[in-house]
Amino acid sequence: MANATDHLWMHFTRMASYSAGEVPTIVRGEGAYIWDSQGRRYLDGLAGLFVVNAGHGRTELAEAAAKQAGELAYFPLWSYAHPKAIELAEKIASLTPGDLNRVFFTTGGSEAVEAAWKLARAYFKRTGQPNKYKVVSRYIAYHGTSMGALSITGLPGIKSDFEPLVPGGIKVPNTNFYRAPEHGDSPEAFGRWAAEEIRRAIEREGPDTVAAVFLEPVQNSGGCFPPPPGYFERVREICDEYDVLLVSDEVICSWGRLGEYFGAVRYGYQPDIITTAKGITSGYAPLGAMIASERLMEPFLTETGMFAHGVTFGGHPVSCAVALANLEVFAREDLVGHVRANEGAFRSTLEKLNDLPIVGDVRGDGYFYGIELVKDKGTRETFDEAESERLLRGYLSTALFQAGLYCRADDRGDPVVQLAPPLIADQQQFDEIEQILRAVLTEAWNRL
Ligand SMILES: Cc1ncc(COP(=O)(O)O)c(C=O)c1O
């Protein structure tokens, strides 16, 4: 729409890039597809922003929202409760691994991450280790944009404008096996090395100063790095050894994205905290949550104890009602099983692109994939900044969109195209994704 840039300040957007052209404006969604204001249809290859897991156009989720708003539009969770928050917390606790039974609602992912760091700090203060406040996380990982979550985030490009950040954010190598600085010939040895890097960081900082390790099951930023074999098993041991909390940041990786309700279940590890958001409501209303183990709540259960934290809209009744209806859809249609049954087909369809000279690596799990683009397949040479700018911003994002595929071309690490379609997607959508990518990536190569 022509007036989109007059007042609307878009997120992570180079506003000037729209001075000459129109902002693409999405007006409608149905299943795995979206339509723009010109009536053009696109395959939603990113589920909005890793959000619309149950797919677009679910009227029953809209009706659940309307019903709740009519009954009780709003009430806080500050000393009072409402039925949908109670019911949803119970439902979430029944799905989480181990005793992650305590659900603290937020409105989104950054707030969940923020709450998890605050809980880790407060927990150790109340249990006699007040100096444990630091957080270990990985380079290039994205954990949100509020000041605490941004300090945990490992992307210098989105941090420097806002420094100084919250002290105590320690960074360790990520699990990009394709570009493994060591042990590039053995995923097991690489996994052990990457986990040991966490141990080394904890020892370097001093174990009595480190409160938590924040890791995504599959690291999104940089282009979908699944954990190497043995990685989480060893990280869990290290966390136990040094009394450090393991936080599984599942803002993307829960609610079926990886073929399980939670990514930690997929990879068989037990976190102390899970942070989640996005797909919990499939985006029909905003909601996030920090889900903590029983032991972490104990210090706050004394007569005068309290976790002194909260947000007005955390656990909004409409959002909780939508989340419950969303999880009913999940159960009725076995969306999680659908991902498990189809993830092999998704992978093998995307792997067909390996015959293109520009495709260096196809990686991911479930319905969550990154395709790394390279200048030289043999040497794995990547693009320099100017080429990356020309390729990704100057051509790919727009060309993919014009060809009918909404997805993400990203160069916060090495250049990647990211795919995370709604979980209802099947072979028809996989083929469509592959065909569009094939045509556009071939043209991109010819233009280099
Ligand atoms: C792993 C992870 N953590 C935190 C966040 C922040 O979530 P939000 O944008 O809802 O604040 C994101 C967002 O993409 C994420 O992917």
PDBQT file of the ligand as one rigid body, heavy atoms in Angstrom, charges set to zero:
ROOT
HETATM    1  C1  LIG A 501      15.297 -18.601  19.678  1.00  0.00    +0.000 C 
HETATM    2  C2  LIG A 501      14.598 -17.304  19.834  1.00  0.00    +0.000 A 
HETATM    3  N1  LIG A 501      14.543 -16.719  21.042  1.00  0.00    +0.000 NA
HETATM    4  C3  LIG A 501      13.897 -15.556  21.234  1.00  0.00    +0.000 A 
HETATM    5  C4  LIG A 501      13.263 -14.914  20.196  1.00  0.00    +0.000 A 
HETATM    6  C5  LIG A 501      12.549 -13.611  20.438  1.00  0.00    +0.000 C 
HETATM    7  O1  LIG A 501      11.179 -13.788  20.335  1.00  0.00    +0.000 OA
HETATM    8  P1  LIG A 501      10.191 -12.522  20.122  1.00  0.00    +0.000 P 
HETATM    9  O2  LIG A 501      10.494 -11.978  18.761  1.00  0.00    +0.000 OA
HETATM   10  O3  LIG A 501       8.823 -13.137  20.230  1.00  0.00    +0.000 OA
HETATM   11  O4  LIG A 501      10.453 -11.557  21.207  1.00  0.00    +0.000 OA
HETATM   12  C6  LIG A 501      13.283 -15.480  18.924  1.00  0.00    +0.000 A 
HETATM   13  C7  LIG A 501      12.614 -14.822  17.794  1.00  0.00    +0.000 C 
HETATM   14  O5  LIG A 501      12.710 -15.208  16.652  1.00  0.00    +0.000 OA
HETATM   15  C8  LIG A 501      13.973 -16.708  18.731  1.00  0.00    +0.000 A 
HETATM   16  O6  LIG A 501      14.040 -17.285  17.521  1.00  0.00    +0.000 OA
ENDROOT
TORSDOF 0
